[in-house]
């Protein structure tokens, strides 16, 4: 390494991306969201090889590399696998504070993230204890659903 490389700081450019886009969610996610919107149910797809129920559903099992075909309704109750409480604002997300948890819904073998609502987040330590891994939640469905993940949220039981 020569002297010049040792003394120059890395060059940094600032930038900002603000992009609106529409995209097709695909056949599997379309079925998932339509079932959520029209029936108020959360469904996964079952792997014919390992029998895992993947939620959110995938067209292929990522462990076995085989196509999934059978739909299985899961929940509405489940177990917290991980959580975070957000106290800083992010573009496109709700005003903080809010909580997000990964939950394995009953009957599923994978966890799905969503907001945890109806929870006092004013004291982070108290809220964190309530959101502890292993605690139980239930999915609560919106009355007016639009076929999006925000059609339901988790609530502590
Ligand atoms: Zn599998």
Backbone and ligand atoms as CSV (ligand in chain L), in Angstrom:
chain,resi,resn,atom,element,x,y,z
A,1,UNK,N,N,0.857,-1.190,0.000
A,1,UNK,CA,C,0.000,0.000,0.000
A,1,UNK,C,C,0.889,1.236,0.000
A,2,UNK,N,N,0.641,2.167,-0.879
A,2,UNK,CA,C,1.470,3.370,-0.914
A,2,UNK,C,C,0.934,4.435,0.049
A,3,UNK,N,N,1.705,5.494,0.219
A,3,UNK,CA,C,1.360,6.555,1.174
A,3,UNK,C,C,0.025,7.211,0.850
A,4,UNK,N,N,-0.280,7.398,-0.424
A,4,UNK,CA,C,-1.521,8.080,-0.825
A,4,UNK,C,C,-2.744,7.267,-0.397
A,5,UNK,N,N,-2.699,5.952,-0.568
A,5,UNK,CA,C,-3.831,5.098,-0.194
A,5,UNK,C,C,-4.060,5.087,1.310
A,6,UNK,N,N,-3.037,5.254,2.075
A,6,UNK,CA,C,-3.172,5.208,3.534
A,6,UNK,C,C,-3.803,6.465,4.115
A,7,UNK,N,N,-3.661,7.598,3.466
A,7,UNK,CA,C,-4.106,8.850,4.057
A,7,UNK,C,C,-5.453,9.335,3.533
A,8,UNK,N,N,-5.904,8.855,2.390
A,8,UNK,CA,C,-7.168,9.349,1.853
A,8,UNK,C,C,-8.352,8.598,2.456
A,9,UNK,N,N,-9.328,9.369,2.908
A,9,UNK,CA,C,-10.558,8.767,3.439
A,9,UNK,C,C,-11.396,8.233,2.278
A,10,UNK,N,N,-12.219,7.246,2.536
A,10,UNK,CA,C,-13.089,6.735,1.473
A,10,UNK,C,C,-13.992,7.839,0.942
A,11,UNK,N,N,-14.196,7.841,-0.350
A,11,UNK,CA,C,-15.061,8.833,-0.975
A,11,UNK,C,C,-16.522,8.436,-0.755
A,12,UNK,N,N,-17.331,9.344,-0.262
A,12,UNK,CA,C,-18.739,9.061,0.030
A,12,UNK,C,C,-19.628,10.063,-0.690
A,13,UNK,N,N,-20.605,9.557,-1.408
A,13,UNK,CA,C,-21.603,10.404,-2.049
A,13,UNK,C,C,-22.932,10.193,-1.355
A,14,UNK,N,N,-23.692,11.253,-1.177
A,14,UNK,CA,C,-25.025,11.145,-0.597
A,14,UNK,C,C,-26.053,11.029,-1.713
A,15,UNK,N,N,-27.102,10.300,-1.428
A,15,UNK,CA,C,-28.174,10.150,-2.412
A,15,UNK,C,C,-29.482,9.881,-1.716
A,16,UNK,N,N,-30.543,9.947,-2.459
A,16,UNK,CA,C,-31.858,9.661,-1.896
A,16,UNK,C,C,-32.713,9.012,-2.968
A,17,UNK,N,N,-33.377,7.920,-2.610
A,17,UNK,CA,C,-34.286,7.255,-3.528
A,17,UNK,C,C,-35.681,7.381,-2.977
A,18,UNK,N,N,-36.587,7.815,-3.787
A,18,UNK,CA,C,-38.003,7.816,-3.423
A,18,UNK,C,C,-38.740,7.329,-4.656
A,19,UNK,N,N,-39.112,6.070,-4.629
A,19,UNK,CA,C,-39.640,5.432,-5.832
A,19,UNK,C,C,-40.996,4.812,-5.536
A,20,UNK,N,N,-42.003,5.189,-6.308
A,20,UNK,CA,C,-43.283,4.499,-6.232
A,20,UNK,C,C,-43.288,3.428,-7.323
A,21,UNK,N,N,-43.783,2.236,-6.992
A,21,UNK,CA,C,-43.832,1.185,-7.996
A,21,UNK,C,C,-45.006,0.266,-7.715
A,22,UNK,N,N,-45.483,-0.359,-8.763
A,22,UNK,CA,C,-46.512,-1.394,-8.678
A,22,UNK,C,C,-45.873,-2.685,-9.169
A,23,UNK,N,N,-46.227,-3.802,-8.555
A,23,UNK,CA,C,-45.665,-5.068,-8.999
A,23,UNK,C,C,-46.679,-6.174,-8.797
A,24,UNK,N,N,-46.598,-7.172,-9.652
A,24,UNK,CA,C,-47.442,-8.351,-9.513
A,24,UNK,C,C,-46.878,-9.204,-8.389
A,25,UNK,N,N,-47.721,-9.605,-7.445
A,25,UNK,CA,C,-47.228,-10.367,-6.292
A,25,UNK,C,C,-47.045,-11.839,-6.608
A,26,UNK,N,N,-47.554,-12.290,-7.741
A,26,UNK,CA,C,-47.392,-13.686,-8.132
A,26,UNK,C,C,-48.591,-14.520,-7.725
A,27,UNK,N,N,-48.657,-15.729,-8.280
A,27,UNK,CA,C,-49.821,-16.607,-8.089
A,27,UNK,C,C,-50.016,-17.003,-6.628
A,28,UNK,N,N,-48.969,-17.397,-5.944
A,28,UNK,CA,C,-49.104,-17.878,-4.571
A,28,UNK,C,C,-49.522,-16.743,-3.636
A,29,UNK,N,N,-48.870,-15.606,-3.726
A,29,UNK,CA,C,-49.226,-14.480,-2.856
A,29,UNK,C,C,-50.618,-13.951,-3.202
A,30,UNK,N,N,-50.995,-14.008,-4.471
A,30,UNK,CA,C,-52.344,-13.578,-4.849
A,30,UNK,C,C,-53.390,-14.433,-4.148
A,31,UNK,N,N,-53.212,-15.749,-4.164
A,31,UNK,CA,C,-54.159,-16.642,-3.483
A,31,UNK,C,C,-54.184,-16.376,-1.983
A,32,UNK,N,N,-53.006,-16.155,-1.414
A,32,UNK,CA,C,-52.895,-15.863,0.020
A,32,UNK,C,C,-53.677,-14.597,0.375
A,33,UNK,N,N,-53.472,-13.536,-0.403
A,33,UNK,CA,C,-54.118,-12.259,-0.082
A,33,UNK,C,C,-55.617,-12.284,-0.371
A,34,UNK,N,N,-56.037,-13.002,-1.407
A,34,UNK,CA,C,-57.476,-13.094,-1.681
A,34,UNK,C,C,-58.190,-13.862,-0.565
A,35,UNK,N,N,-57.569,-14.930,-0.085
A,35,UNK,CA,C,-58.150,-15.701,1.026
A,35,UNK,C,C,-58.215,-14.828,2.284
A,36,UNK,N,N,-57.180,-14.065,2.507
A,36,UNK,CA,C,-57.145,-13.146,3.646
A,36,UNK,C,C,-58.244,-12.094,3.510
A,37,UNK,N,N,-58.365,-11.506,2.355
A,37,UNK,CA,C,-59.361,-10.451,2.135
A,37,UNK,C,C,-60.781,-10.993,2.190
A,38,UNK,N,N,-61.037,-12.086,1.470
A,38,UNK,CA,C,-62.418,-12.536,1.274
A,38,UNK,C,C,-62.919,-13.445,2.386
A,39,UNK,N,N,-62.013,-14.192,3.045
A,39,UNK,CA,C,-62.447,-15.145,4.065
A,39,UNK,C,C,-61.916,-14.810,5.462
A,40,UNK,N,N,-61.028,-13.832,5.551
A,40,UNK,CA,C,-60.443,-13.508,6.851
A,40,UNK,C,C,-59.648,-14.666,7.414
A,41,UNK,N,N,-58.921,-15.363,6.541
A,41,UNK,CA,C,-58.121,-16.501,6.978
A,41,UNK,C,C,-56.675,-16.348,6.520
A,42,UNK,N,N,-55.787,-16.861,7.356
A,42,UNK,CA,C,-54.363,-16.881,7.035
A,42,UNK,C,C,-54.020,-18.309,6.636
A,43,UNK,N,N,-53.439,-18.471,5.480
A,43,UNK,CA,C,-53.162,-19.816,4.981
A,43,UNK,C,C,-51.711,-19.950,4.560
A,44,UNK,N,N,-51.214,-21.160,4.744
A,44,UNK,CA,C,-49.880,-21.478,4.286
A,44,UNK,C,C,-49.945,-22.579,3.250
A,45,UNK,N,N,-48.800,-22.901,2.678
A,45,UNK,CA,C,-48.725,-24.027,1.737
A,45,UNK,C,C,-47.851,-25.113,2.347
A,46,UNK,N,N,-48.349,-26.346,2.202
A,46,UNK,CA,C,-47.700,-27.501,2.810
A,46,UNK,C,C,-46.738,-28.161,1.837
A,47,UNK,N,N,-45.559,-28.444,2.356
A,47,UNK,CA,C,-44.559,-29.148,1.550
A,47,UNK,C,C,-44.880,-30.645,1.553
A,48,UNK,N,N,-44.996,-31.274,0.391
A,48,UNK,CA,C,-45.308,-32.702,0.347
A,48,UNK,C,C,-44.143,-33.576,0.810
A,49,UNK,N,N,-42.962,-33.018,0.918
A,49,UNK,CA,C,-41.796,-33.798,1.323
A,49,UNK,C,C,-41.569,-33.726,2.841
A,50,UNK,N,N,-41.366,-32.522,3.396
A,50,UNK,CA,C,-41.069,-32.393,4.830
A,50,UNK,C,C,-42.320,-32.138,5.657
A,51,UNK,N,N,-43.466,-31.932,5.005
A,51,UNK,CA,C,-44.753,-31.676,5.670
A,51,UNK,C,C,-44.784,-30.315,6.357
A,52,UNK,N,N,-43.786,-29.480,6.132
A,52,UNK,CA,C,-43.786,-28.138,6.698
A,52,UNK,C,C,-44.900,-27.297,6.089
A,53,UNK,N,N,-45.485,-26.421,6.911
A,53,UNK,CA,C,-46.520,-25.504,6.432
A,53,UNK,C,C,-45.901,-24.108,6.426
A,54,UNK,N,N,-45.665,-23.606,5.236
A,54,UNK,CA,C,-44.913,-22.373,5.040
A,54,UNK,C,C,-45.857,-21.176,5.052
A,55,UNK,N,N,-45.625,-20.281,6.004
A,55,UNK,CA,C,-46.437,-19.065,6.148
A,55,UNK,C,C,-45.488,-17.889,6.340
A,56,UNK,N,N,-45.563,-16.865,5.502
A,56,UNK,CA,C,-46.410,-16.764,4.336
A,56,UNK,C,C,-46.071,-17.846,3.312
A,57,UNK,N,N,-47.052,-18.175,2.481
A,57,UNK,CA,C,-46.872,-19.315,1.580
A,57,UNK,C,C,-45.802,-19.068,0.529
A,58,UNK,N,N,-45.124,-20.136,0.190
A,58,UNK,CA,C,-44.154,-20.118,-0.909
A,58,UNK,C,C,-44.570,-21.178,-1.920
A,59,UNK,N,N,-44.254,-20.937,-3.166
A,59,UNK,CA,C,-44.583,-21.883,-4.240
A,59,UNK,C,C,-43.688,-23.119,-4.162
A,60,UNK,N,N,-42.501,-22.955,-3.543
A,60,UNK,CA,C,-41.557,-24.060,-3.406
A,60,UNK,C,C,-41.045,-24.090,-1.969
A,61,UNK,N,N,-40.810,-25.284,-1.454
A,61,UNK,CA,C,-40.198,-25.425,-0.134
A,61,UNK,C,C,-38.710,-25.106,-0.263
A,62,UNK,N,N,-38.247,-24.172,0.542
A,62,UNK,CA,C,-36.843,-23.770,0.452
A,62,UNK,C,C,-35.888,-24.805,1.035
A,63,UNK,N,N,-36.417,-25.770,1.768
A,63,UNK,CA,C,-35.564,-26.831,2.305
A,63,UNK,C,C,-35.468,-28.011,1.347
A,64,UNK,N,N,-36.614,-28.378,0.764
A,64,UNK,CA,C,-36.683,-29.597,-0.046
A,64,UNK,C,C,-36.607,-29.314,-1.547
A,65,UNK,N,N,-36.781,-28.071,-1.931
A,65,UNK,CA,C,-36.770,-27.700,-3.356
A,65,UNK,C,C,-37.842,-28.433,-4.150
A,66,UNK,N,N,-38.997,-28.620,-3.529
A,66,UNK,CA,C,-40.127,-29.216,-4.243
A,66,UNK,C,C,-41.288,-28.225,-4.225
A,67,UNK,N,N,-42.148,-28.372,-5.213
A,67,UNK,CA,C,-43.293,-27.482,-5.338
A,67,UNK,C,C,-44.312,-27.774,-4.233
A,68,UNK,N,N,-44.885,-26.719,-3.668
A,68,UNK,CA,C,-45.960,-26.883,-2.694
A,68,UNK,C,C,-47.290,-26.761,-3.435
A,69,UNK,N,N,-48.286,-27.504,-2.970
A,69,UNK,CA,C,-49.581,-27.432,-3.650
A,69,UNK,C,C,-50.753,-27.301,-2.690
A,70,UNK,N,N,-50.685,-27.955,-1.536
A,70,UNK,CA,C,-51.829,-27.973,-0.622
A,70,UNK,C,C,-51.872,-26.721,0.263
A,71,UNK,N,N,-53.052,-26.082,0.298
A,71,UNK,CA,C,-53.254,-24.923,1.177
A,71,UNK,C,C,-53.750,-25.402,2.532
A,72,UNK,N,N,-53.236,-24.795,3.599
A,72,UNK,CA,C,-53.630,-25.146,4.965
A,72,UNK,C,C,-53.908,-23.854,5.736
A,73,UNK,N,N,-55.103,-23.748,6.314
A,73,UNK,CA,C,-55.391,-22.589,7.166
A,73,UNK,C,C,-54.632,-22.726,8.472
A,74,UNK,N,N,-54.079,-21.612,8.962
A,74,UNK,CA,C,-53.316,-21.621,10.207
A,74,UNK,C,C,-53.858,-20.538,11.138
A,75,UNK,N,N,-53.375,-20.579,12.402
A,75,UNK,CA,C,-53.795,-19.588,13.379
A,75,UNK,C,C,-55.242,-19.789,13.791
A,76,UNK,N,N,-55.907,-18.758,14.264
A,76,UNK,CA,C,-55.445,-17.366,14.327
A,76,UNK,C,C,-54.503,-17.078,15.500
A,77,UNK,N,N,-54.232,-18.086,16.352
A,77,UNK,CA,C,-53.319,-17.854,17.465
A,77,UNK,C,C,-51.920,-18.335,17.090
A,78,UNK,N,N,-50.936,-17.780,17.784
A,78,UNK,CA,C,-49.570,-18.168,17.480
A,78,UNK,C,C,-48.606,-17.759,18.571
A,79,UNK,N,N,-47.330,-18.054,18.344
A,79,UNK,CA,C,-46.273,-17.857,19.330
A,79,UNK,C,C,-45.216,-16.900,18.782
A,80,UNK,N,N,-44.835,-15.939,19.607
A,80,UNK,CA,C,-43.816,-14.961,19.206
A,80,UNK,C,C,-42.451,-15.644,19.112
A,81,UNK,N,N,-41.778,-15.430,17.974
A,81,UNK,CA,C,-40.421,-15.962,17.768
A,81,UNK,C,C,-39.366,-14.862,17.911
A,82,UNK,N,N,-39.746,-13.638,17.572
A,82,UNK,CA,C,-38.844,-12.489,17.644
A,82,UNK,C,C,-39.692,-11.234,17.558
A,83,UNK,N,N,-39.163,-10.129,18.047
A,83,UNK,CA,C,-39.919,-8.876,17.965
A,83,UNK,C,C,-38.962,-7.703,17.956
A,84,UNK,N,N,-39.483,-6.554,17.559
A,84,UNK,CA,C,-38.761,-5.301,17.704
A,84,UNK,C,C,-39.779,-4.210,18.005
A,85,UNK,N,N,-39.321,-3.214,18.713
A,85,UNK,CA,C,-40.138,-2.036,18.971
A,85,UNK,C,C,-39.421,-0.859,18.328
A,86,UNK,N,N,-40.132,-0.138,17.485
A,86,UNK,CA,C,-39.528,0.935,16.707
A,86,UNK,C,C,-39.924,2.275,17.323
A,87,UNK,N,N,-38.908,3.077,17.650
A,87,UNK,CA,C,-39.154,4.385,18.248
A,87,UNK,C,C,-38.696,5.524,17.347
A,88,UNK,N,N,-38.154,5.185,16.170
A,88,UNK,CA,C,-37.701,6.200,15.226
A,88,UNK,C,C,-38.528,6.103,13.949
A,89,UNK,N,N,-38.824,7.251,13.314
A,89,UNK,CA,C,-39.661,7.208,12.107
A,89,UNK,C,C,-38.906,6.681,10.882
A,90,UNK,N,N,-39.628,5.947,10.036
A,90,UNK,CA,C,-39.122,5.491,8.738
A,90,UNK,C,C,-40.148,5.846,7.681
A,91,UNK,N,N,-39.666,6.251,6.514
A,91,UNK,CA,C,-40.577,6.562,5.408
A,91,UNK,C,C,-41.465,5.370,5.102
A,92,UNK,N,N,-42.756,5.632,4.937
A,92,UNK,CA,C,-43.685,4.593,4.518
A,92,UNK,C,C,-44.172,3.705,5.650
A,93,UNK,N,N,-43.730,3.960,6.864
A,93,UNK,CA,C,-44.168,3.153,7.999
A,93,UNK,C,C,-44.930,4.045,8.979
A,94,UNK,N,N,-45.670,3.429,9.891
A,94,UNK,CA,C,-46.489,4.230,10.807
A,94,UNK,C,C,-45.637,5.137,11.686
A,95,UNK,N,N,-46.308,6.098,12.289
A,95,UNK,CA,C,-45.641,6.949,13.271
A,95,UNK,C,C,-45.201,6.079,14.453
A,96,UNK,N,N,-43.972,6.203,14.870
A,96,UNK,CA,C,-43.536,5.433,16.031
A,96,UNK,C,C,-44.164,5.987,17.315
A,97,UNK,N,N,-44.210,5.213,18.375
A,97,UNK,CA,C,-43.667,3.865,18.448
A,97,UNK,C,C,-44.654,2.824,17.908
A,98,UNK,N,N,-44.088,1.736,17.413
A,98,UNK,CA,C,-44.896,0.578,17.020
A,98,UNK,C,C,-44.044,-0.670,17.203
A,99,UNK,N,N,-44.732,-1.799,17.277
A,99,UNK,CA,C,-44.045,-3.073,17.482
A,99,UNK,C,C,-44.331,-3.997,16.310
A,100,UNK,N,N,-43.319,-4.787,15.971
A,100,UNK,CA,C,-43.442,-5.811,14.931
A,100,UNK,C,C,-42.957,-7.117,15.536
A,101,UNK,N,N,-43.684,-8.192,15.269
A,101,UNK,CA,C,-43.269,-9.500,15.783
A,101,UNK,C,C,-43.292,-10.537,14.670
A,102,UNK,N,N,-42.342,-11.472,14.751
A,102,UNK,CA,C,-42.389,-12.685,13.941
A,102,UNK,C,C,-43.130,-13.714,14.768
A,103,UNK,N,N,-44.202,-14.245,14.199
A,103,UNK,CA,C,-45.073,-15.167,14.925
A,103,UNK,C,C,-45.237,-16.451,14.113
A,104,UNK,N,N,-45.047,-17.587,14.786
A,104,UNK,CA,C,-45.402,-18.864,14.174
A,104,UNK,C,C,-46.846,-19.151,14.563
A,105,UNK,N,N,-47.716,-19.008,13.589
A,105,UNK,CA,C,-49.138,-19.250,13.841
A,105,UNK,C,C,-49.365,-20.745,14.043
A,106,UNK,N,N,-50.337,-21.085,14.864
A,106,UNK,CA,C,-50.616,-22.497,15.144
A,106,UNK,C,C,-50.900,-23.235,13.841
A,107,UNK,N,N,-50.190,-24.334,13.633
A,107,UNK,CA,C,-50.331,-25.116,12.414
A,107,UNK,C,C,-49.287,-24.792,11.369
A,108,UNK,N,N,-48.526,-23.729,11.595
A,108,UNK,CA,C,-47.470,-23.339,10.653
A,108,UNK,C,C,-46.115,-23.781,11.197
A,109,UNK,N,N,-45.136,-23.874,10.303
A,109,UNK,CA,C,-43.780,-24.215,10.729
A,109,UNK,C,C,-42.800,-23.071,10.485
A,110,UNK,N,N,-43.286,-21.982,9.904
A,110,UNK,CA,C,-42.442,-20.801,9.717
A,110,UNK,C,C,-43.176,-19.592,10.288
A,111,UNK,N,N,-42.419,-18.561,10.602
A,111,UNK,CA,C,-42.993,-17.372,11.239
A,111,UNK,C,C,-43.279,-16.284,10.212
A,112,UNK,N,N,-44.281,-15.472,10.535
A,112,UNK,CA,C,-44.667,-14.354,9.675
A,112,UNK,C,C,-44.667,-13.073,10.494
A,113,UNK,N,N,-44.073,-12.044,9.927
A,113,UNK,CA,C,-43.996,-10.747,10.609
A,113,UNK,C,C,-45.271,-9.955,10.402
A,114,UNK,N,N,-45.646,-9.202,11.434
A,114,UNK,CA,C,-46.723,-8.228,11.299
A,114,UNK,C,C,-46.671,-7.315,12.519
A,115,UNK,N,N,-47.463,-6.261,12.458
A,115,UNK,CA,C,-47.533,-5.329,13.571
A,115,UNK,C,C,-48.224,-5.977,14.763
A,116,UNK,N,N,-47.781,-5.585,15.951
A,116,UNK,CA,C,-48.485,-5.944,17.187
A,116,UNK,C,C,-49.151,-4.659,17.665
A,117,UNK,N,N,-50.467,-4.688,17.766
A,117,UNK,CA,C,-51.194,-3.484,18.177
A,117,UNK,C,C,-51.885,-3.745,19.515
A,118,UNK,N,N,-52.594,-2.729,19.968
A,118,UNK,CA,C,-53.295,-2.797,21.257
A,118,UNK,C,C,-52.314,-3.095,22.385
A,119,UNK,N,N,-51.172,-2.439,22.336
A,119,UNK,CA,C,-50.106,-2.670,23.302
A,119,UNK,C,C,-49.508,-1.317,23.685
A,120,UNK,N,N,-49.388,-1.060,24.985
A,120,UNK,CA,C,-48.796,0.188,25.467
A,120,UNK,C,C,-47.280,0.117,25.294
A,121,UNK,N,N,-46.739,1.001,24.458
A,121,UNK,CA,C,-45.305,0.991,24.166
A,121,UNK,C,C,-44.569,2.143,24.864
A,122,UNK,N,N,-45.238,2.813,25.798
A,122,UNK,CA,C,-44.628,3.986,26.433
A,122,UNK,C,C,-43.424,3.615,27.302
A,123,UNK,N,N,-43.413,2.408,27.849
A,123,UNK,CA,C,-42.260,1.940,28.621
A,123,UNK,C,C,-41.643,0.758,27.877
A,124,UNK,N,N,-40.497,0.980,27.194
A,124,UNK,CA,C,-39.905,-0.085,26.365
A,124,UNK,C,C,-39.625,-1.381,27.110
A,125,UNK,N,N,-39.198,-1.280,28.362
A,125,UNK,CA,C,-38.866,-2.517,29.094
A,125,UNK,C,C,-40.109,-3.328,29.418
A,126,UNK,N,N,-41.167,-2.651,29.790
A,126,UNK,CA,C,-42.421,-3.359,30.075
A,126,UNK,C,C,-42.958,-3.984,28.785
A,127,UNK,N,N,-42.935,-3.211,27.703
A,127,UNK,CA,C,-43.439,-3.724,26.426
A,127,UNK,C,C,-42.613,-4.921,25.959
A,128,UNK,N,N,-41.293,-4.845,26.126
A,128,UNK,CA,C,-40.419,-5.948,25.698
A,128,UNK,C,C,-40.732,-7.228,26.474
A,129,UNK,N,N,-41.029,-7.080,27.756
A,129,UNK,CA,C,-41.384,-8.282,28.537
A,129,UNK,C,C,-42.694,-8.884,28.034
A,130,UNK,N,N,-43.625,-8.030,27.648
A,130,UNK,CA,C,-44.903,-8.538,27.141
A,130,UNK,C,C,-44.739,-9.225,25.786
A,131,UNK,N,N,-43.726,-8.786,25.031
A,131,UNK,CA,C,-43.490,-9.338,23.688
A,131,UNK,C,C,-42.437,-10.453,23.705
A,132,UNK,N,N,-42.135,-10.978,24.855
A,132,UNK,CA,C,-41.070,-11.971,24.977
A,132,UNK,C,C,-41.298,-13.166,24.056
A,133,UNK,N,N,-40.188,-13.709,23.583
A,133,UNK,CA,C,-40.236,-14.907,22.748
A,133,UNK,C,C,-40.960,-16.005,23.518
A,134,UNK,N,N,-41.902,-16.642,22.856
A,134,UNK,CA,C,-42.684,-17.697,23.478
A,134,UNK,C,C,-44.065,-17.237,23.923
A,135,UNK,N,N,-44.248,-15.906,24.045
A,135,UNK,CA,C,-45.575,-15.414,24.430
A,135,UNK,C,C,-46.564,-15.616,23.286
A,136,UNK,N,N,-47.834,-15.667,23.659
A,136,UNK,CA,C,-48.883,-15.984,22.689
A,136,UNK,C,C,-49.592,-14.721,22.208
A,137,UNK,N,N,-49.962,-14.756,20.942
A,137,UNK,CA,C,-50.730,-13.672,20.328
A,137,UNK,C,C,-51.858,-14.294,19.516
A,138,UNK,N,N,-52.790,-13.436,19.121
A,138,UNK,CA,C,-53.822,-13.854,18.182
A,138,UNK,C,C,-53.886,-12.837,17.058
A,139,UNK,N,N,-54.228,-13.307,15.879
A,139,UNK,CA,C,-54.417,-12.420,14.740
A,139,UNK,C,C,-55.797,-11.792,14.855
A,140,UNK,N,N,-55.845,-10.484,14.661
A,140,UNK,CA,C,-57.105,-9.749,14.666
A,140,UNK,C,C,-57.281,-9.192,13.259
A,141,UNK,N,N,-58.455,-9.453,12.672
A,141,UNK,CA,C,-58.687,-9.088,11.278
A,141,UNK,C,C,-59.471,-7.784,11.167
A,142,UNK,N,N,-59.092,-6.983,10.201
A,142,UNK,CA,C,-59.813,-5.739,9.929
A,142,UNK,C,C,-61.205,-6.069,9.378
A,143,UNK,N,N,-62.172,-5.223,9.684
A,143,UNK,CA,C,-63.522,-5.423,9.140
A,143,UNK,C,C,-63.525,-5.199,7.624
A,144,UNK,N,N,-62.864,-4.159,7.180
A,144,UNK,CA,C,-62.767,-3.853,5.752
A,144,UNK,C,C,-61.371,-4.249,5.285
A,145,UNK,N,N,-61.265,-5.386,4.600
A,145,UNK,CA,C,-59.959,-5.894,4.180
A,145,UNK,C,C,-59.742,-5.598,2.698
A,146,UNK,N,N,-58.475,-5.399,2.346
A,146,UNK,CA,C,-58.145,-5.016,0.974
A,146,UNK,C,C,-57.179,-5.971,0.288
A,147,UNK,N,N,-56.854,-7.080,0.953
A,147,UNK,CA,C,-55.928,-8.025,0.341
A,147,UNK,C,C,-54.485,-7.604,0.533
A,148,UNK,N,N,-54.148,-7.239,1.748
A,148,UNK,CA,C,-52.783,-6.814,2.080
A,148,UNK,C,C,-52.448,-7.330,3.466
A,149,UNK,N,N,-51.162,-7.338,3.789
A,149,UNK,CA,C,-50.734,-7.849,5.090
A,149,UNK,C,C,-51.334,-7.025,6.227
A,150,UNK,N,N,-51.667,-5.791,5.955
A,150,UNK,CA,C,-52.283,-4.934,6.972
A,150,UNK,C,C,-53.746,-5.283,7.204
A,151,UNK,N,N,-54.254,-6.323,6.570
A,151,UNK,CA,C,-55.620,-6.794,6.844
A,151,UNK,C,C,-55.717,-7.467,8.219
A,152,UNK,N,N,-54.577,-7.735,8.832
A,152,UNK,CA,C,-54.621,-8.264,10.191
A,152,UNK,C,C,-53.419,-7.744,10.966
A,153,UNK,N,N,-53.525,-7.853,12.267
A,153,UNK,CA,C,-52.392,-7.545,13.148
A,153,UNK,C,C,-52.399,-8.552,14.275
A,154,UNK,N,N,-51.317,-8.568,15.033
A,154,UNK,CA,C,-51.232,-9.443,16.195
A,154,UNK,C,C,-51.601,-8.672,17.455
A,155,UNK,N,N,-52.240,-9.373,18.377
A,155,UNK,CA,C,-52.580,-8.803,19.682
A,155,UNK,C,C,-52.210,-9.834,20.740
A,156,UNK,N,N,-51.618,-9.362,21.812
A,156,UNK,CA,C,-51.267,-10.272,22.904
A,156,UNK,C,C,-52.510,-10.915,23.465
A,157,UNK,N,N,-52.361,-12.168,23.895
A,157,UNK,CA,C,-53.500,-12.888,24.480
A,157,UNK,C,C,-53.429,-12.803,26.001
L,1,ZN,ZN,ZN,-40.058,-29.280,2.494
